[in-house]
């Protein structure tokens, strides 16, 4: 009789311990904040404040540095042990690309209606199809990476003629940059870009 009572007591103790361990495990999980629809800076600040890291990519699977968050994994409200959140961001480059493609489409349609033949694009490009417009945008993005406290390129007022090669283009322009103390200085940027309009790649960069 005593043996049966002792066995039931041991089972009860084990069950209680398992419940305590289960509750302790739950306490270590964090609830992921919902940052969908927020700006990139606001979303990342919220995640950092709650103890999460992030991996942000834009529509072409490149690292995003600005824009609006359109998706996240895990979703907001999820409890998880993982501290990394994957963000899908509609960046300024995504918006620019969409707008530019729409304008090109509308322009081509108008010319086709007028001439009854598709009009080729007049903008110069590399063998990979990279135009100066997208090369400049890629240089702007690189500038934001290199000078996170402030990067203002002077593409119009202080820029040399682009130097074209078959598969790349070298852009030279002035820019105003800031450091962490908000101090400004002017630099001359040399930005070498290759690839295509969908995936421009800055493979050479100096700013002095």
Secondary structure, DSSP 8 states (H G I E B T S, - for coil): -HHHHHHHHHHHHHHHHHHHHHHHHHHH-EE----TTSBHHHHHHHHHHTT-EEEEE-TTS-B--SSEEEEEES-TT-EES--EEEEEEE-HHHHHHHHHHHHHHHHHHHHHHHHSS-----S-B-TT--BHHHHHHHHHHHHHHHTTT-EEEEEEEEE---EEETTEEEEEEEEEEE-TT--EEEEEEEEEEEE-SSSEEEEEEEE-
